[in-house]
Amino acid sequence: MLKQTEKFEIGQSLPWAEVIETLPFNADGLLPAIAQQHDTGEVLMMAWMNREAMDETISTGRVCYFSRSRQKLWRKGESSGQVQMLKDMRFDCDGDTVLLVVDQTGPACHSGRRNCFYNAVRGDRLEVISEPLISPEELYGK
């Protein structure tokens, strides 16, 4: 269905209820979702969403993912308090990746770092390139 938007002009739209039925969810019913900070463009993290997580995110404005390890909905910040509020939900041209433009409170990563992309390849080494803003123990109260 998203293929037809390639020829749309700005402002043309499709009903969300029809679009969500045609998204190419994987065998587990999931799509990858990338979170990006709305005011800086910083890529914060990647997680997974199912239909229920998408619908909840749209209806509440608070980002909800699907946790593959826990096999349940995961409301970002439910244990750390570091929530993501949705500014915009976008799809790539194939509809197989979600971009969540968010307002992130505090660190996005469970490691206490601002984003999850703190490991960088530098020549033949993998180098840590950012410090935690807060320790995971302090973040999660453990």
N, C-alpha and C positions, 0 to 999 in steps of 0.2 A: 504494500500500500504506500509506503514512503517513497517508492520509485516515482510515483506520480507528482510528488512535490518538486521534483527537479525542474519542472516547467512552470511552477507556480510563481506568481508575482508576490512581492512583500505584502503581507496581510491576509493572503488566502490561507484557508485552514481546512482541516479534516476533523471529524468528531473523535475525541479521545477514546470513547468506548469502542469505536471501530478500529482505531489504530492499535490499541493494546492487544486486541485479538489477533493481529497479524504480525506482531513482533516475533523475531526468530529466537525465542528462548531456547537454551540448550536442552539436552536430555533430562537435566535436573530441574528444568523450569526456571533457569536463571539467565540473567544478562550481566556482563561486567559494567560496573559503574565507576566513573572517575570523578572525584570531588576536587573542585578548583575554587580557591578563594576569590570572591566576587570583586574585590577592590584592587587586588595585586596581580591576579592571574596565576598565582602560585598553585602548582599541582600538589594537593595534600595527600591523597590516598586513592587506592583502588579497592573496591569491595564488590559484592554481588547483590542483585535485587531480583525478587520475583514479582509477580503481578500484585500480590497483596502489599508488599513493601512500597511499590510505586504508588498504588492507590492511597495508602496511608500517608506517604510523604506529600502527595498532592493535597490531600484533604486537611492535614494538620499543619503543613509548612515546616515540620521538623523532619529531618532526614532519617529514614528507616531503611535498614539493609536486611539481607537474609544471611544469617551466620551458618556457614557450611559445617563448622565444627560442632555447633550446638543444635543444628537443624531447627532453628526457630528464628523469628523476627528479632532483629537487633536494632534498637533505637539508639542511634549514636549519642553517647554521653550518659546512658542510663546508669552506668556504674561509676563513671569518672566525672560527670558533670560537664564534660567538654562537648557540648552539643553543636550540631550543624543545623542552621536554619536555611531553608531553601529560598534562593533568589530566583532561580530559573532551572528548568529541566529541559535538556536538549538531547537529540539523538543524532548520530552520524548518518551519512547518506544511506547506509544499508539498514539502519535501525538495529544494528547488532551491538552497539555500545552506547551507554548513557553518559552524558556529561551533566553533573550536578554542580551548578554555580551556587556556592553556599557562603554563608557568613559563619565562620568557624570560631567558637569560643575556645581559647587556649590551644594546647597541642592537639593535633589530629591523630598522632601515632600513640599506640599503647606503650611505646618506649619513653614517652614524655617529650618527644621531639615535635617541632611544629608540623613536619610532614613525615611521611613514611619513606621518602626517597633520600635517605642520608648515607647510602653506600654508593660510592662512585668508582668506576674503573679508572685507574691512573696507571697507564702503561701495563705492566704485568702484575699489578696489585689492586686489591679492592680496599679503598680508603674510606673511613668514616669522615664525613665532611660537616657534620653539625652536632652540637652539644644538646643534650636534653634540656628543656626549659624547666622540668620538674622530674623528680625521680618517679619511676613506676609505683614504688611503695607509697609515696606520698599521694600520687595521683589516684590510686585505687584504695588507699587506706589499709594496706596490708603490711 
